[in-house]
Amino acid sequence: QGGISVLGATEAIAQTPEDMLNSLDRGTAQRVTGATAMNATSSRSHAIFTMILKQTTQVEIDDKADVREDTIVSKFHFVDLAGSERLKRTGAVGDRMKEGININKGLLALGNVISALGDEKR
């Protein structure tokens, strides 16, 4: 339908707040973490949790003779980015060091995009 799809993303319908929290817990359990000298469970992956709330209410029209539905849709994105850590302070070597370098490059690029979007001169 022309939308954006993300490989490996999961979509779930939640009818209750508990359903939504369970989905968040399942996503959190799939996060990649790794130990560094600064943090025993450092995030090594990014996570996006998108919540779409749909509220439908019945509205009476003309003294209860007719009823129409009003719908309000809200969309929230919660983003947790992999940790940016100074290589010297983490004690990372080998693959963990390469991973940290790539995380930092990605965060730098994201920062540049956000800066450009907020720059009125661009």
C-alpha positions in Angstrom: 0.0 0.0 0.0 2.9 2.3 -0.5 3.9 2.4 3.2 7.3 1.9 4.8 8.1 -1.6 6.0 10.9 -2.7 8.2 12.5 -6.1 7.9 12.0 -8.0 11.2 9.4 -5.6 12.6 6.5 -7.1 14.4 3.0 -5.6 14.5 0.5 -6.6 17.2 -3.0 -5.5 18.0 -3.5 -4.6 21.7 -7.0 -4.3 23.2 -5.9 -3.5 26.7 -3.0 -1.6 28.3 -1.7 -5.0 29.5 -1.6 -6.2 25.9 0.5 -3.2 25.0 2.9 -3.7 27.9 3.3 -7.3 26.9 4.2 -6.3 23.4 6.8 -3.9 24.7 8.2 -6.6 27.0 8.5 -9.0 24.0 10.4 -6.3 22.0 12.7 -5.5 24.8 13.6 -9.2 25.3 14.8 -9.2 21.7 17.1 -6.3 22.1 20.8 -7.0 21.6 23.0 -6.0 24.5 26.6 -6.5 25.3 28.9 -5.8 28.3 31.4 -3.0 28.2 33.6 -1.6 30.9 31.0 1.2 31.4 27.8 -0.9 31.3 27.1 -4.6 31.8 24.0 -4.5 29.6 24.8 -1.8 27.0 22.2 -1.5 24.2 23.9 -2.6 21.0 20.7 -2.1 18.9 18.1 0.6 18.3 14.5 0.1 19.1 11.3 1.8 18.0 8.0 1.2 19.6 5.1 2.7 17.8 1.7 3.0 19.4 -1.4 3.9 17.5 -4.4 4.7 19.7 -7.9 4.6 18.2 -10.8 5.9 20.2 -14.3 5.6 18.7 -17.3 7.2 20.4 -21.0 7.1 19.6 -22.5 10.6 19.2 -26.3 11.1 19.4 -27.7 13.4 16.8 -31.2 15.0 16.7 -32.4 14.0 20.1 -31.2 10.3 19.9 -32.9 9.7 16.6 -29.6 9.2 14.8 -26.2 8.1 16.0 -22.8 8.7 14.3 -19.3 7.5 15.2 -16.5 9.9 15.9 -13.0 8.5 15.8 -9.8 10.0 17.1 -6.5 8.5 16.1 -3.2 9.3 17.8 0.3 8.0 16.9 3.2 7.9 19.3 6.8 6.7 18.5 9.1 5.8 21.4 12.7 5.5 20.3 15.6 4.0 22.3 18.9 4.3 20.5 21.9 2.1 21.1 24.3 3.7 23.6 27.0 6.0 22.5 30.1 5.4 24.6 33.7 6.6 24.3 35.9 3.7 23.1 38.6 4.5 25.7 36.2 4.3 28.6 34.5 1.1 27.4 37.6 -0.9 27.1 36.1 -2.4 23.9 38.4 -4.4 21.5 37.8 -6.4 18.4 34.2 -6.9 17.2 32.8 -4.9 20.2 35.0 -2.0 19.3 33.9 -2.1 15.6 30.3 -2.3 16.8 30.8 0.8 19.0 32.3 2.7 16.1 29.4 1.9 13.8 26.9 2.8 16.6 28.6 6.2 17.0 28.7 6.8 13.2 25.0 6.1 13.0 24.2 8.4 15.9 26.4 11.1 14.4 24.5 10.8 11.1 21.1 10.9 12.9 22.3 14.1 14.8 23.3 15.7 11.5 19.8 14.9 10.0 18.0 16.3 13.0 20.2 19.5 12.9 19.5 19.9 9.2 15.7 19.5 9.7 15.8 22.2 12.4 17.9 24.6 10.3 15.8 27.3 8.8 18.5 28.1 6.3 18.3 24.7 4.6 
